[in-house]
Amino acid sequence: MDGTDYFVGIAQQALWVLALASAPILIPALVTGILLGMVQAATSINEQTLSFVPKLIVVGLCLALFGTAILMLLVDFTHEMFARIPELTQ
C-alpha cells in the first residue's frame, strides 16, 4: 500500500470516529436550540439564558448517557492507531 493511501485511510477513519463521537451530543443540542428558538420567536421572549440553560442541561444529560460509549469508541480508535505503528516501519 502506498504511504499516501495509508494516511488518507487513517484520516478518513479519524473523521468518521469524530462524527460518531460528537453526534450524540450535537444533535440533541441542535434540536433543543431549534425548538427553543421557535418558542422564543412565537412568544417574543428574547432572554439569552432561556436558550442557554436548557441546552446545557441536554448536553449534560447526553454526556451522562453516552459518555461511556463515546470514550470506548475513542479508546478503540487509539488502540487501533497504536497497533498500526509497526506497519509504518515496514
VENGI-V178205 format. One record per pair of residues at least 6 apart in sequence whose C-alpha atoms are under 8 Angstrom apart, sorted by the first residue. I is the first residue (numbers start at 0). GAP is how many residues later the second one is. D is the distance in Angstrom with one decimal. If there is no record, write none. Layout:
BEGIN
i->[I & I]
gap->[GAP & GAP]
d->[D & D]
END
This chain:
BEGIN
i->[13 & 16 & 16 & 16 & 19 & 20 & 20 & 20 & 23 & 23 & 24 & 24 & 24 & 25 & 27 & 27 & 27 & 28 & 28 & 28 & 31 & 31 & 31 & 32 & 32 & 35 & 35 & 36 & 39]
gap->[63 & 56 & 57 & 60 & 50 & 49 & 52 & 53 & 38 & 42 & 34 & 37 & 38 & 33 & 30 & 31 & 34 & 26 & 29 & 30 & 22 & 23 & 26 & 18 & 22 & 14 & 15 & 14 & 6]
d->[8.0 & 7.3 & 7.3 & 7.6 & 7.9 & 5.3 & 7.3 & 7.6 & 6.7 & 6.9 & 5.9 & 5.8 & 6.8 & 7.9 & 6.9 & 7.4 & 7.8 & 5.6 & 6.4 & 6.2 & 7.5 & 6.2 & 7.7 & 6.7 & 6.6 & 8.0 & 6.1 & 7.4 & 6.4]
END
